[in-house]
Amino acid sequence: MCGKTILMIWLGVQETVNLYKILREKLRHLRSNQIIDQTNYSKSRFYVWLKGIHERKKRDPKLAPMQVAETAVEVIGKYPHFSASKGQGYMIYHQTGYIPRHIYKSLKKTVKRLIFQEVSNRKLLPERTSYKHERPDEPGEIWAEDFTRIGVSGETFYVSLLIDVASNYYLGAAASKWADDKLVEVPVIQALEVTNGCGPKRFLLSDNGSQYISTEHGRLLNKLDIVQKRIPACTPEYNGSIECGVKEFKNVFYNVWAQMETILADKGKTVLERIQLAVCESAKRLNYEIPRPCLRGVTPADVQKGVSEEKIQINRKYVEQEQQTKKVKPWTKSTWALVKDALCQGGLSNLELMTKFCFFLKRPLRKLPNLMPEVLGN
């Protein structure tokens, strides 16, 4: 057996003194310093193992009188929030006995188990319910609603949205200064106007916001014969369509807002009126102009109207025709000149430029409300 192999064995059994002594007999030709250099331990630790001293001996656990333990259980039952140190101090102060902290902790764990068992036996907690994530088969089956907060001109406004889950079509969108029951009522009325008074065939999906669990909102939905279904608390993934729809809406809204603010015709309106116009324009673009990869490259309006398959075939033929083009003329401009002419044609206002700047940063929706007030009016 070579010296390196013996050293590896020694590293695995450092805390075993008897085995170390056996190996030490086989390593007589090696010095102690050579062995120490191959380990990560100090010389003092090495010689402690060599001599076999300062070994930790197993001690018998300390016991407390049964009467003191019963008193500790009464203290735990009376004040279950007490920690071990606080419970021990309480018993010492009232001279009801002295109990070590580790025994107090052990008794507290047992009390916890007993209480949990009693609650379970008496069936005091409601039974667990499971939530099944339901998906629509076609447009018009499931609607989803939610609202979000936007920062514009140094002020905070709220936008309420309602979409069709199957087509991602924005059926309703409204803006307000306050997040109240009226804010979430407007998109429902707008959605019924779009669908000619027909509500969802199955249900309207909402979260547990105070506006959606209020009596006024429930009364409105009952009047319109709309079944409301709420997702479990703290599980936004069960309403993922509207959550993603809100984020996409805000991305488009800030760009639309920057463009519309440059139009002097809208300057005579109040901020809320201009925001409402931008909200309507954003919903229109998302419905009719911006195709979705999840919808196979068509717009939500195409799916809502039932012409998505025809549009998919048209897009496919267009791609095939474009790919058949063999001769491509070389560019007459550099990449920089081409991008600069195409992007800055007509000029960009400070607000538009800062908006586009934020979208090339991380988390632009958090930065836009803070940057926009600084450039408004410039």
C-alpha positions in Angstrom: 0.0 0.0 0.0 1.5 3.4 -1.1 1.6 6.4 1.2 -1.0 8.4 -0.9 -3.6 5.7 -0.6 -3.0 5.4 3.2 -3.4 9.2 3.5 -6.8 9.1 1.6 -8.0 6.4 4.0 -6.8 8.5 7.0 -8.7 11.5 5.7 -12.0 9.5 5.8 -11.5 8.3 9.4 -9.9 11.3 11.1 -12.2 11.2 14.1 -11.6 7.6 14.9 -8.6 7.5 17.2 -8.1 3.8 17.3 -8.0 3.4 13.6 -5.7 6.4 13.4 -3.2 4.7 15.7 -3.2 1.6 13.5 -2.6 3.7 10.4 0.1 5.7 12.3 2.0 2.4 12.8 2.0 1.9 9.0 3.1 5.5 8.4 6.2 5.4 10.5 8.4 6.3 7.5 6.4 9.5 7.2 6.8 12.5 9.4 3.9 14.1 11.3 4.4 17.4 9.4 4.0 15.6 6.1 0.7 14.1 7.2 -0.6 17.5 8.5 0.3 19.2 5.2 -2.0 16.9 3.3 -5.0 17.7 5.6 -7.1 20.8 6.2 -6.8 20.6 10.0 -4.5 22.4 12.3 -1.6 20.9 14.3 -3.5 21.3 17.6 -6.4 19.3 16.2 -4.0 16.7 14.9 -2.4 16.1 18.2 -5.7 16.0 20.0 -6.7 13.1 17.8 -3.2 11.6 18.3 -3.6 11.6 22.1 -7.2 10.7 22.1 -8.1 13.4 24.6 -11.0 15.9 24.8 -13.4 13.5 23.4 -17.0 14.5 23.9 -18.7 12.2 26.4 -22.3 11.3 26.2 -24.1 13.0 29.1 -27.3 12.0 30.7 -30.2 14.4 29.9 -31.3 16.6 32.7 -34.8 15.9 34.1 -37.3 18.2 35.6 -39.8 17.2 38.3 -43.2 16.1 37.0 -45.0 18.8 38.9 -42.8 21.5 37.3 -43.4 19.9 33.8 -47.2 20.0 34.4 -46.9 23.7 35.4 -44.9 24.4 32.2 -47.6 22.7 30.1 -50.2 25.0 31.8 -48.0 28.0 31.0 -47.7 26.9 27.3 -51.5 26.4 27.1 -52.1 29.8 28.7 -49.5 31.7 26.6 -48.6 29.6 23.5 -46.6 32.5 22.0 -44.0 32.3 24.8 -40.5 31.1 23.7 -38.5 28.9 25.9 -36.6 31.7 27.5 -39.7 33.7 28.1 -41.6 30.7 29.5 -38.7 29.9 31.8 -38.5 33.5 33.0 -42.3 33.5 33.6 -42.1 30.5 35.8 -39.1 31.8 37.7 -40.7 35.2 38.3 -43.9 33.6 39.7 -41.8 30.9 41.6 -43.7 28.0 40.1 -40.6 26.0 39.4 -37.4 26.0 37.3 -37.4 24.1 34.0 -34.5 23.9 31.5 -35.2 25.5 28.2 -34.7 22.3 26.1 -37.3 20.6 28.2 -39.7 23.5 27.7 -39.1 23.3 24.0 -39.8 19.6 24.0 -43.0 20.1 26.0 -44.1 22.8 23.6 -43.7 20.5 20.6 -45.9 17.9 22.3 -48.5 20.5 23.2 -48.5 21.6 19.5 -49.1 18.0 18.3 -51.9 17.5 20.8 -53.7 20.7 19.8 -53.4 19.9 16.1 -54.8 16.5 16.8 -57.8 17.9 18.7 -58.5 20.4 16.0 -58.4 17.6 13.4 -60.6 15.3 15.5 -63.3 17.9 16.1 -63.1 18.9 12.4 -62.9 22.6 13.2 -61.1 23.5 9.9 -63.0 23.5 6.6 -62.2 20.7 4.3 -59.7 21.3 1.6 -61.0 22.2 -1.8 -59.3 21.5 -5.1 -59.5 24.0 -8.0 -59.4 22.7 -11.5 -58.0 25.0 -14.1 -60.6 25.1 -16.9 -59.8 26.1 -20.4 -62.3 27.3 -23.1 -62.8 25.4 -26.3 -64.0 28.3 -28.3 -64.5 32.1 -28.0 -67.4 33.3 -25.8 -67.2 30.5 -23.2 -65.0 32.1 -20.5 -64.3 35.8 -19.8 -61.7 37.1 -17.4 -61.5 40.5 -15.7 -58.8 42.4 -13.7 -57.6 45.9 -13.2 -54.1 47.5 -13.0 -52.5 50.7 -11.9 -50.7 53.1 -14.3 -48.6 56.2 -13.6 -49.0 59.1 -16.0 -48.1 62.8 -15.5 -47.0 62.1 -12.0 -50.5 60.8 -11.0 -51.8 57.3 -10.5 -54.8 56.0 -12.5 -56.5 52.6 -12.7 -57.5 50.7 -15.8 -60.0 47.8 -15.7 -59.9 45.2 -18.4 -62.1 42.3 -19.5 -61.0 39.8 -22.2 -62.2 36.6 -23.8 -59.9 33.9 -22.6 -60.0 31.8 -25.8 -59.3 34.7 -28.3 -57.5 37.2 -26.0 -59.9 39.8 -27.4 -60.3 42.9 -25.2 -64.1 43.1 -24.8 -63.9 46.1 -22.4 -61.5 48.6 -21.0 -62.0 51.6 -18.8 -59.9 54.1 -16.9 -60.6 56.0 -13.6 -58.9 57.9 -10.9 -60.3 55.5 -8.3 -60.4 51.7 -8.1 -64.0 51.3 -7.1 -67.1 49.3 -8.1 -67.9 51.6 -11.0 -64.5 51.0 -12.5 -65.0 47.3 -12.9 -68.6 47.7 -13.9 -67.9 49.6 -17.2 -65.9 46.8 -18.9 -68.8 44.4 -18.3 -71.3 46.8 -20.0 -68.9 47.3 -22.9 -68.4 43.6 -23.3 -72.2 43.0 -23.6 -72.4 45.8 -26.2 -69.7 44.0 -28.3 -71.4 40.6 -28.0 -74.9 42.0 -28.5 -76.0 41.4 -25.0 -74.7 37.8 -24.7 -72.6 37.0 -21.6 -70.1 34.2 -21.3 -71.6 30.7 -21.9 -69.8 29.3 -18.9 -68.5 31.9 -16.4 -66.6 35.1 -15.7 -63.3 34.5 -14.0 -62.1 37.0 -11.4 -59.7 37.2 -8.5 -60.4 38.0 -4.9 -60.0 41.8 -5.1 -62.4 43.8 -3.0 -64.1 45.3 -6.1 -64.9 41.8 -7.5 -66.2 40.3 -4.3 -68.4 43.3 -3.4 -72.1 43.1 -3.3 -72.6 45.7 -6.0 -70.5 43.8 -8.5 -72.3 40.5 -7.6 -75.7 42.2 -8.0 -74.7 43.5 -11.4 -73.6 40.1 -12.6 -76.8 38.4 -11.3 -78.9 41.0 -13.1 -77.1 40.2 -16.3 -77.3 36.4 -15.8 -73.5 36.1 -15.7 -72.0 33.3 -13.5 -68.9 34.6 -11.6 -66.1 32.2 -10.6 -63.2 33.4 -8.4 -59.8 31.8 -8.3 -58.2 30.7 -5.1 -56.3 33.4 -3.1 -52.7 34.1 -4.0 -52.8 32.0 -7.2 -52.8 34.4 -10.2 -51.6 31.6 -12.4 -55.2 30.3 -12.5 -56.2 33.6 -14.2 -53.1 33.7 -16.4 -54.8 35.0 -19.5 -55.8 38.3 -18.0 -52.6 38.6 -16.0 -50.6 38.4 -19.3 -53.2 40.5 -21.0 -52.7 43.3 -18.5 -49.0 43.3 -18.9 -49.3 43.4 -22.7 -51.9 46.1 -22.5 -49.6 48.3 -20.4 -46.7 47.8 -22.9 -48.9 49.0 -25.7 -50.6 51.7 -23.7 -47.4 53.6 -22.8 -46.3 53.7 -26.4 -49.8 54.9 -27.5 -49.8 57.5 -24.8 -46.5 58.9 -25.8 -47.7 59.2 -29.4 -51.0 60.8 -28.5 -49.5 63.3 -26.2 -47.7 64.8 -29.2 -51.0 65.6 -30.8 -51.9 69.2 -29.8 -55.6 68.5 -30.4 -55.8 66.5 -27.3 -54.1 69.0 -25.1 -57.4 70.7 -24.4 -58.7 67.6 -22.6 -58.1 66.6 -19.1 -55.5 64.0 -18.2 -58.2 61.4 -17.4 -60.0 62.0 -20.8 -56.7 61.7 -22.7 -56.0 58.4 -20.8 -59.4 57.1 -21.7 -58.7 57.8 -25.4 -55.3 56.1 -25.1 -56.9 53.1 -23.4 -59.5 52.7 -26.2 -56.8 53.1 -28.8 -54.5 50.5 -27.1 -57.4 48.0 -26.9 -58.2 48.6 -30.6 -54.6 48.0 -31.7 -54.3 44.8 -29.6 -57.5 43.5 -31.1 -57.0 44.3 -34.7 -53.4 45.2 -35.4 -51.1 43.1 -33.3 -51.1 39.3 -34.1 -50.4 36.8 -31.4 -48.0 33.9 -31.7 -50.2 31.9 -29.3 -53.0 32.3 -31.9 -50.8 31.0 -34.7 -50.0 34.5 -36.0 -53.5 36.0 -36.3 -55.1 38.8 -34.3 -57.7 38.3 -31.5 -60.3 39.9 -33.8 -59.8 37.2 -36.4 -60.4 34.5 -33.8 -63.4 36.3 -32.4 -64.9 36.6 -35.9 -64.1 33.0 -36.8 -61.8 33.7 -39.7 -58.6 32.7 -38.1 -58.0 29.6 -40.3 -58.4 31.7 -43.5 -55.9 34.3 -42.2 -53.5 31.5 -41.3 -53.6 30.2 -44.8 -53.1 33.7 -46.2 -50.1 34.2 -44.0 -48.6 30.9 -45.0 -48.9 31.6 -48.7 -47.4 35.0 -48.2 -44.4 33.5 -46.4 -43.9 31.0 -49.2 -44.0 33.7 -51.8 -41.5 35.9 -49.9 -39.1 32.9 -49.4 -39.1 32.2 -53.2 -37.4 35.6 -53.9 -33.9 34.7 -54.9 -32.2 37.9 -55.9 -31.8 40.5 -53.1 -30.2 43.8 -53.9 -27.3 44.9 -51.6 -28.1 47.7 -49.2 -27.2 51.2 -50.3 -26.9 52.4 -46.7 -25.1 51.2 -43.6 -27.0 49.6 -40.9 -26.7 52.7 -38.7 -27.9 55.0 -41.4 -30.8 52.8 -42.3 -32.0 52.5 -38.7 -31.5 56.2 -38.0 -33.5 57.3 -41.1 -36.3 54.8 -40.5 -36.7 55.4 -36.7 -36.2 59.2 -36.6 -38.2 60.1 -39.7 -40.5 62.9 -38.7 -38.7 63.4 -35.4 -39.4 62.0 -31.9 -40.6 64.0 -29.0 -38.8 63.8 -25.6 -41.7 61.7 -24.2 -41.6 59.2 -27.1 -37.8 59.0 -26.9 -37.8 58.3 -23.2 -40.6 55.8 -23.5 -38.7 53.8 -26.1 -35.5 54.2 -24.0 -37.2 52.6 -21.0 -38.4 49.6 -23.0 -34.8 48.7 -23.7 -34.1 48.6 -19.9 -35.0 45.9 -17.4 -38.5 46.1 -16.0 -39.6 49.1 -18.1 -43.1 49.2 -16.7 -41.6 50.1 -13.3 -39.4 52.8 -14.7 -41.9 54.5 -17.0 -44.1 56.1 -14.3 -40.9 57.6 -12.7 -39.3 58.9 -15.8 -42.3 60.3 -17.6 -43.1 63.2 -15.3 -39.6 64.6 -15.9 -40.1 65.0 -19.6 -43.7 66.0 -19.9 -44.1 69.5 -21.4 -40.6 69.5 -22.8 
